[in-house]
């Protein structure tokens, strides 16, 4: 990434040419495979990027929270899937009902109790809300076992939700072993096929069979899955680089940071700490980020406003005041900490995009 001259640090910078290439490549892969593409917007939280994804052919957006859905509905995104087992208290129930009147809405369900709360919140609303039954394909997070999907679909329909199909998340594809990504994709296919059959045995059409993630991109096969929800691919990050799902030239987001200290040979300190980069660690990444200009360096320590970088013996450190880029381990966390994204193209600032869904965690 070529940083614009005079960049004030710390700042999150987007290389718009790489971003657009990443968006189009994923859209083209989905088209070629016959999949609907519903990207997960928690990776970027930005209305301008959502617009680019939809212009490239995305059918709608996936989001993680009710407030994230509200944030994207405001600029006019009218097809949203909350891919999360919402548990509605009274204030959230009122918000959910209002949102259902403003956008076409899908919601994930993995319990009859949550489905009843969702249905209660929708009483009196004119527009039906679709439910996708969540199943666990091996990630071990949320979702019922695939054979249980039919009974849960009956409960969701009884609560007043329009059951449209099933979904899952192949999170166990996050592994350094390239074979793990293919295995996760096959697990996803088996789980969704079994869950769809369980729905059909109870008289439901599993019209939507939604899955997919950035690590399993390239491993998809037509058939059991017909909708994909990757998110991180728009930017990529140090974790994706570490597990081999992208190359350095596919990294579209980095923090611009200034060298503020050189306390010892081979060690320097940057002004971008955990409040810029996020604090995620990963077994697939050494340290707290990746420095493209110093690929053998390790971010060994991260404080709120300091990143300590260690270089291999004999490699010269950048000068005090030098501005370098650091690719965060996990782009979703870094974006959620920023007010805006500095948009760069061939070394010039071309725009500033507000992180319009920043902090939408409720």
Buried (B, 14 or more C-beta within 10 A) or exposed (E): BEBBEEBEBBBBBBBBEBBBBBBBBBBEBBEEBEBBBBBBBBBBBBBBBBBBBBEBBBBBBBBBBBBBBBBBBEEEBEBBBBBBBBEBEEEBBEBBBEBBEBBBBBBBBBBBEBBBBBBBBBEEBEEBBBBBBBBBBBBEEBBBEBEBBBBBBBBBBEBBBEBBBBBBBBBBBBBEEEEBBBBBBBBBBBBBBBBBBBBEEBEBEBBBBBBBBBBBBEBBEEEBBBBBBBBBBBBBBBBBBBBBBBEEEBBBBBBBBBBBEBEEEBBBBBBBBBBBBBBBBBEBBBBBBBBBEBEEBBBEBBEEBBBBBBBEEEEEBBEEEBBBBBBBBBBBBBBBBBEBBBBBBEEEBEEEBBBBBBEBEE
